[in-house]
Amino acid sequence: MSLILSRPKKIHHPDTVLYEIYMLRFTAARLLEGQTKGYWRDEKDAWVYLEAFLVHFRNLIEFLGKEEPGKTDVSVKTIWESMNLVPPDNLDKIHAKGIELLKRYEPKGDNVSRISQYLAHCTTKRIEPIDWYIDTMTEEIEPLLTEIEKCLQLSNEILKREPPVRFERPFPASTTVATITSNVMMTPPGRKQFE
């Protein structure tokens, strides 16, 4: 028996962006739910949701902050005109904040840590411990996503809106330790969100 799956069909570029937003929120909600319950069916479930969160976060900061998008990139600076949509009034501020997030989480250089080094392919960085502060990352990007979401129209009824996720306490997760449950991961005093 074959197992064939596909993501929901996207008719317009806003569907792609909204898919990324909704999947980011969905994975953040699942991570929070796992921590709140205090258990996972299998600890690898936590890793799957963490990796999915990081992939969608990376995709969105590239959408929001790429200064020179490629020909096939959907970008916060170009989607409006190409789709005949009215951009947010504060588009320049959204893009500036997107640039900041992209530089923080996908910095250029050799001796830095980037999300992509922990996900895209096997790299020597993958054994270096790093904590991803899901709460902070969500809080940083959500105001931008909320503004963008207001201006995009979903053309696909298969996608359903996911509400923003609110964290009431710090939520660190790691791609290099055994689990991300709260009894294992401790928030260090004076934590730095991403180095």
PETA-V472717 format. One record per backbone hydrogen bond with DSSP energy under -1.0 kcal/mol. CO is the residue of the C=O (numbers start at 1). NH is the residue of the N-H. E is the energy in kcal/mol with one decimal. If there is no record, write none. Layout:
BEGIN
co->CO nh->NH e->E
co->CO nh->NH e->E
END
This chain:
BEGIN
co->13 nh->17 e->-1.8
co->14 nh->18 e->-3.0
co->15 nh->19 e->-2.5
co->16 nh->20 e->-2.0
co->17 nh->21 e->-2.4
co->18 nh->22 e->-3.0
co->19 nh->23 e->-2.6
co->20 nh->24 e->-2.2
co->21 nh->25 e->-2.3
co->22 nh->26 e->-2.6
co->23 nh->27 e->-2.6
co->24 nh->28 e->-2.2
co->25 nh->29 e->-2.6
co->26 nh->30 e->-2.2
co->27 nh->31 e->-2.4
co->28 nh->32 e->-2.5
co->29 nh->33 e->-2.6
co->30 nh->34 e->-2.4
co->31 nh->35 e->-2.0
co->32 nh->36 e->-2.8
co->33 nh->37 e->-2.6
co->34 nh->38 e->-1.4
co->42 nh->45 e->-2.4
co->43 nh->47 e->-1.1
co->44 nh->48 e->-2.4
co->45 nh->49 e->-2.3
co->46 nh->50 e->-2.5
co->47 nh->51 e->-2.9
co->48 nh->52 e->-2.4
co->49 nh->53 e->-2.6
co->50 nh->54 e->-2.6
co->51 nh->55 e->-2.3
co->52 nh->56 e->-2.4
co->53 nh->57 e->-2.7
co->54 nh->58 e->-2.6
co->55 nh->59 e->-2.5
co->56 nh->60 e->-2.2
co->57 nh->61 e->-2.6
co->58 nh->62 e->-2.0
co->59 nh->63 e->-2.1
co->60 nh->64 e->-2.7
co->61 nh->65 e->-2.4
co->62 nh->66 e->-1.8
co->63 nh->76 e->-2.6
co->70 nh->73 e->-1.1
co->75 nh->79 e->-2.4
co->78 nh->82 e->-1.7
co->79 nh->83 e->-1.4
co->80 nh->85 e->-3.0
co->81 nh->84 e->-1.0
co->88 nh->91 e->-1.3
co->90 nh->94 e->-2.4
co->91 nh->95 e->-2.8
co->92 nh->96 e->-2.3
co->93 nh->97 e->-2.5
co->94 nh->98 e->-2.3
co->95 nh->99 e->-2.5
co->96 nh->100 e->-2.0
co->97 nh->101 e->-2.4
co->98 nh->102 e->-2.6
co->99 nh->103 e->-2.5
co->100 nh->104 e->-2.0
co->101 nh->105 e->-2.7
co->102 nh->106 e->-2.3
co->105 nh->115 e->-2.1
co->115 nh->118 e->-1.8
co->116 nh->120 e->-1.9
co->123 nh->126 e->-1.2
co->124 nh->127 e->-1.1
co->125 nh->128 e->-1.8
co->132 nh->134 e->-1.5
co->132 nh->173 e->-1.7
co->133 nh->137 e->-2.9
co->134 nh->138 e->-2.4
co->135 nh->139 e->-2.5
co->136 nh->140 e->-2.3
co->137 nh->141 e->-1.9
co->138 nh->142 e->-2.6
co->141 nh->145 e->-2.2
co->142 nh->146 e->-2.7
co->143 nh->147 e->-1.5
co->144 nh->148 e->-2.2
co->145 nh->149 e->-3.1
co->146 nh->150 e->-1.5
co->148 nh->151 e->-1.3
co->171 nh->134 e->-1.6
co->173 nh->132 e->-4.2
co->181 nh->184 e->-2.0
co->181 nh->185 e->-2.1
co->188 nh->191 e->-1.2
END
